[in-house]
Amino acid sequence: MIGTIVNTLALLVGTSIGCLVKKGINKRYEDVLFIAMGLAALGIGWENVTNTMPKSHYPVLFIVSLALGGVCGTALDISGRFDRLVAKAGKSNLGKGLATEILLCCIGALSIVGPVIAAVKGDHTMLFTNATLDFVTSMVFGASFGWGMLVVAPVLFCWQGSIYLVAKFLSASFFTDPLVTEISIVGGFLIACSGLVLLKIRDVKTLNFLPSLLIPIIFFIIKDVTGLF
């Protein structure tokens, strides 16, 4: 799991550097950074959608995933619970920053396929590449939202570590290209939603849509077991 460890350390170091730099940033520049992060999230999310959607063999699946996932997440009040937890730390904007960076770092081909390739072939190139990208991203997020962004690192470690362990000891064949494609499409929409929130275009409860990421997984499990679709 050397690739995942390096990726996690890159996040910790990058966030720390950003937080140290934050002390010298004027308030008006913080607003600019929020806008920059919103634009980046909107662009990255849209890029994920447009690049992966043509590869999808199930063009309706992402719609069903977003609808069902949104309903389930709203019923569970994931966003509300998370906001109340973050509010205890007295950071009003921290929740938005955490939701955005967690999605950016975890929901992408490099962060999903990377641990699989590392487990099966011992090749950590994708994870090292992801670590470089996350290092730069985490510096900006650290400068924008502060020390609370360090929480993203253990989340990333658990996410990539779980995928690594499943691929290593259970089934690497489960993470097929079609499955990764469908997860990337849904994830792209969620990242774009985070961008809308940071830009104050629409107050979307992005975290309520997190269960949407499970719908493609459930779909492919049913497909493999039943032979349908």
C-alpha positions as a printed NumPy array, in Angstrom:
array([[  0.   ,   0.   ,   0.   ],
       [  2.984,   2.286,  -0.504],
       [  1.118,   4.282,  -3.165],
       [ -1.815,   4.999,  -0.854],
       [  0.536,   5.942,   1.979],
       [  2.406,   8.378,  -0.285],
       [ -0.902,   9.84 ,  -1.487],
       [ -2.06 ,  10.313,   2.121],
       [  1.226,  11.959,   3.139],
       [  1.018,  14.259,   0.112],
       [ -2.374,  15.441,   1.332],
       [ -1.134,  16.004,   4.874],
       [  1.946,  17.932,   3.776],
       [  0.128,  19.929,   1.116],
       [ -2.692,  20.895,   3.484],
       [ -0.211,  21.886,   6.195],
       [  1.703,  24.128,   3.798],
       [ -1.543,  25.751,   2.698],
       [ -2.638,  26.341,   6.292],
       [  0.699,  27.971,   7.184],
       [  0.453,  30.228,   4.147],
       [ -3.155,  31.107,   5.046],
       [ -1.973,  33.228,   7.986],
       [ -0.554,  35.784,   5.588],
       [ -3.56 ,  35.916,   3.257],
       [ -5.844,  38.941,   3.372],
       [ -9.595,  38.328,   3.797],
       [-10.434,  39.551,   0.3  ],
       [ -7.988,  37.066,  -1.193],
       [ -9.689,  34.258,   0.722],
       [-12.869,  35.056,  -1.198],
       [-10.927,  34.79 ,  -4.44 ],
       [ -9.624,  31.385,  -3.394],
       [-13.182,  30.191,  -2.66 ],
       [-14.227,  31.256,  -6.144],
       [-11.17 ,  29.586,  -7.655],
       [-11.981,  26.315,  -5.886],
       [-15.585,  26.54 ,  -7.03 ],
       [-14.558,  27.057, -10.645],
       [-12.014,  24.23 , -10.411],
       [-14.567,  21.81 ,  -8.951],
       [-17.15 ,  22.777, -11.567],
       [-14.634,  22.29 , -14.376],
       [-13.21 ,  18.996, -13.092],
       [-16.669,  17.602, -12.461],
       [-17.885,  18.543, -15.918],
       [-14.713,  17.102, -17.483],
       [-15.32 ,  13.776, -15.704],
       [-18.859,  13.67 , -17.025],
       [-18.082,  14.604, -20.624],
       [-15.037,  12.317, -20.88 ],
       [-16.66 ,   9.22 , -19.395],
       [-20.27 ,   9.477, -20.539],
       [-19.469,   8.441, -24.159],
       [-17.945,   5.227, -22.735],
       [-21.096,   4.29 , -20.824],
       [-23.106,   1.257, -21.946],
       [-25.951,   2.177, -19.601],
       [-26.84 ,   5.823, -20.4  ],
       [-29.789,   5.891, -17.997],
       [-27.924,   4.449, -14.999],
       [-26.47 ,   7.765, -13.834],
       [-29.953,   9.326, -13.809],
       [-31.356,   6.473, -11.734],
       [-28.301,   6.615,  -9.47 ],
       [-28.632,  10.346,  -8.797],
       [-32.39 ,  10.082,  -8.214],
       [-32.323,   7.061,  -5.899],
       [-29.14 ,   8.152,  -4.156],
       [-30.486,  11.655,  -3.58 ],
       [-33.713,  10.336,  -2.081],
       [-31.846,   7.93 ,   0.221],
       [-29.335,  10.577,   1.282],
       [-32.083,  13.099,   1.993],
       [-33.989,  10.546,   4.059],
       [-30.824,   9.866,   6.066],
       [-30.073,  13.613,   6.248],
       [-26.387,  12.98 ,   5.546],
       [-25.665,  16.628,   4.757],
       [-27.47 ,  17.903,   7.855],
       [-25.689,  15.484,  10.159],
       [-22.332,  16.383,   8.64 ],
       [-22.996,  20.136,   8.902],
       [-23.988,  19.823,  12.552],
       [-20.819,  17.859,  13.263],
       [-18.647,  20.466,  11.553],
       [-20.545,  23.316,  13.255],
       [-19.249,  22.072,  16.601],
       [-15.785,  23.082,  15.403],
       [-17.106,  26.605,  14.754],
       [-16.145,  26.564,  11.071],
       [-19.066,  27.653,   8.884],
       [-17.343,  27.075,   5.534],
       [-15.357,  24.004,   6.499],
       [-18.127,  21.568,   5.578],
       [-18.257,  22.86 ,   2.02 ],
       [-14.496,  22.59 ,   1.69 ],
       [-14.358,  19.064,   3.102],
       [-17.176,  17.806,   0.896],
       [-15.535,  19.262,  -2.21 ],
       [-11.991,  18.032,  -1.589],
       [-13.089,  14.566,  -0.49 ],
       [-14.992,  14.175,  -3.758],
       [-12.114,  15.595,  -5.811],
       [ -9.528,  13.307,  -4.198],
       [-11.552,  10.099,  -3.924],
       [-13.967,  10.006,  -6.864],
       [-11.815,   9.715,  -9.934],
       [-10.23 ,   7.058, -12.102],
       [ -6.767,   7.512, -10.557],
       [ -8.063,   7.08 ,  -7.008],
       [-10.236,   4.06 ,  -7.873],
       [ -8.188,   2.188, -10.467],
       [ -4.848,   3.129,  -8.888],
       [ -5.232,   0.923,  -5.787],
       [ -6.461,  -1.966,  -7.977],
       [ -3.399,  -1.785, -10.239],
       [ -1.153,  -1.497,  -7.17 ],
       [ -2.734,  -4.587,  -5.595],
       [ -2.694,  -6.736,  -8.734],
       [  0.491,  -5.642, -10.523],
       [  2.441,  -3.85 ,  -7.803],
       [  2.496,  -0.747, -10.02 ],
       [  2.014,   2.449,  -7.999],
       [  2.424,   4.903, -10.89 ],
       [ -1.232,   5.98 , -10.931],
       [ -1.256,   6.571,  -7.18 ],
       [  1.988,   8.553,  -7.333],
       [  0.453,  10.686, -10.082],
       [ -2.665,  11.16 ,  -7.983],
       [ -0.479,  12.1  ,  -4.998],
       [  1.149,  14.874,  -7.04 ],
       [ -2.23 ,  16.285,  -8.081],
       [ -3.632,  16.019,  -4.553],
       [ -0.55 ,  17.727,  -3.13 ],
       [ -1.167,  20.839,  -5.215],
       [ -4.93 ,  20.759,  -4.644],
       [ -4.612,  20.302,  -0.88 ],
       [ -2.332,  23.344,  -0.58 ],
       [ -5.03 ,  25.564,  -2.077],
       [ -7.775,  23.983,   0.025],
       [ -5.651,  24.307,   3.15 ],
       [ -5.068,  27.992,   2.426],
       [ -8.798,  28.467,   1.787],
       [-10.405,  26.484,   4.632],
       [ -7.717,  25.921,   7.256],
       [ -6.495,  23.027,   9.4  ],
       [ -9.805,  21.19 ,   9.357],
       [ -8.972,  20.043,   5.834],
       [ -6.491,  17.551,   7.321],
       [ -9.532,  15.291,   7.82 ],
       [ -9.452,  14.532,   4.092],
       [ -6.215,  12.536,   4.449],
       [ -7.575,   9.695,   6.651],
       [-10.732,   9.57 ,   4.52 ],
       [ -8.591,   9.092,   1.407],
       [ -6.476,   6.452,   3.158],
       [ -9.557,   4.444,   4.183],
       [-11.075,   4.788,   0.699],
       [ -8.007,   3.716,  -1.279],
       [ -7.003,   1.18 ,   1.372],
       [-10.394,  -0.53 ,   1.186],
       [-10.209,  -0.759,  -2.605],
       [ -6.655,  -2.109,  -2.355],
       [ -7.649,  -4.817,   0.131],
       [-10.681,  -5.883,  -1.908],
       [ -8.581,  -6.126,  -5.068],
       [ -5.727,  -7.88 ,  -3.273],
       [ -7.618, -10.496,  -1.291],
       [-11.117, -10.717,  -2.78 ],
       [-11.665,  -9.841,  -6.428],
       [ -9.751,  -7.418,  -8.624],
       [-12.06 ,  -8.338, -11.515],
       [-14.926,  -6.595,  -9.705],
       [-13.505,  -3.17 , -10.589],
       [-14.217,  -3.439, -14.302],
       [-13.921,  -0.55 , -16.743],
       [-17.731,  -0.238, -17.095],
       [-18.157,   0.017, -13.311],
       [-15.426,   2.638, -12.961],
       [-17.006,   4.539, -15.865],
       [-20.428,   4.674, -14.218],
       [-18.983,   5.689, -10.835],
       [-16.915,   8.406, -12.528],
       [-19.984,   9.844, -14.262],
       [-21.968,  10.057, -11.033],
       [-18.904,  11.357,  -9.183],
       [-18.42 ,  14.022, -11.848],
       [-21.9  ,  15.36 , -11.215],
       [-21.285,  15.427,  -7.457],
       [-18.008,  17.309,  -7.89 ],
       [-19.749,  19.803, -10.189],
       [-22.469,  20.257,  -7.551],
       [-19.785,  21.127,  -5.006],
       [-18.554,  23.775,  -7.429],
       [-22.04 ,  25.287,  -7.631],
       [-22.158,  25.472,  -3.839],
       [-18.764,  27.181,  -3.51 ],
       [-19.723,  29.668,  -6.223],
       [-23.001,  30.321,  -4.358],
       [-24.991,  29.562,  -7.505],
       [-27.174,  26.951,  -5.821],
       [-27.125,  25.569,  -2.289],
       [-27.095,  21.895,  -3.288],
       [-26.873,  19.4  ,  -0.437],
       [-24.131,  17.497,  -2.209],
       [-23.489,  15.02 ,   0.593],
       [-27.095,  13.84 ,   0.388],
       [-26.228,  12.468,  -3.044],
       [-23.325,  10.321,  -1.804],
       [-25.475,   7.119,  -1.835],
       [-25.682,   7.655,  -5.606],
       [-22.161,   6.246,  -5.84 ],
       [-23.409,   2.918,  -4.45 ],
       [-26.156,   2.453,  -7.048],
       [-23.797,   1.497,  -9.927],
       [-22.033,  -0.973,  -7.605],
       [-25.345,  -2.58 ,  -6.627],
       [-26.407,  -2.626, -10.276],
       [-23.273,  -4.474, -11.399],
       [-23.515,  -6.946,  -8.524],
       [-27.089,  -7.775,  -9.551],
       [-25.981,  -7.959, -13.173],
       [-23.166, -10.401, -12.392],
       [-25.317, -12.586, -10.138],
       [-28.415, -12.756, -12.331],
       [-26.911, -12.401, -15.784],
       [-29.485,  -9.741, -16.62 ],
       [-28.919,  -6.475, -18.473]])
